[in-house]
Amino acid sequence: MALGERLRQGRQAAGLSLEEAAEKLRTNPPRLEKWERGEGEPTIDELRAAVRLYRVRRSFCWKRRKPPFTPRR
């Protein structure tokens, strides 16, 4: 599974719209959408912010298996 797909799944699992996530990540919706489509990549700081916002484990971005969507506590 590609990084963009994981980012989209993480956002959806967090119950955030594209616009809500973009606002909280301090980016714009078209840019976030490009990440999710695999047409661009977030910086490492943006990726860290997405992991915190979506409340998923950091490893969900890099593992090849299905990402764990268990909320962090």
C-alpha positions, 0 to 999 in steps of 0.5 A: 500500500502506498503512502498516499493510500495510508494517509487517506485511510488514516484521515478517514479513520480519524473522521476528518474531511479533506478540508478539516485535515488540511486546516489542522495540518496547516496546508491547503486541501489541493496539496493534501489531496496530491499527497493522498493521490501519490502525486506529491509527498509531505515533508517529514515534519508534515508527515509527523503532524499527520500521524499525530492528527490521525492518532495512528502509530508512526509505523503505519506510514512505512509498513507494507502490511495493512496499517494499524488504525488503533488510536494512540492513548 
